[in-house]
């Protein structure tokens, strides 16, 4: 697990034209998405306590907030919805409001993606 992260950082800091803040934000998004996925995977295990799943969701919510604070441009509409859902599960009202407002602004700024999803550019070409 650590080797891919080291490779990501190495590429991020040596890539010409790449901003350091963008790579740091992407790192937080990857961590958040991993925690979110892990929490969902654990729901099918009957012996796993639900409170432990909430710890993964809290971690994911924190990492999504950190990514937003560093560089909100790394978010897609799907990531914003995942961040909103994650923070809603742990009842972090401040983060829920932040991502709700961000989603509204993003939808206004990217109407094609809001209508078609991440495949919006391909759908618009048809």
Secondary structure, DSSP 8 states (H G I E B T S, - for coil): -HHHHHHHHHHHHHSTT--HHHHHHHHHHHHHHHHHHHHHHHTT-TTS-HHHHHHHHHHHHHHHHHHHHH-GGG--HHHHHHHHHHHHHTT-HHHHHHHHHHHHHHHHH-HHHHHHGGGHHHHHH-
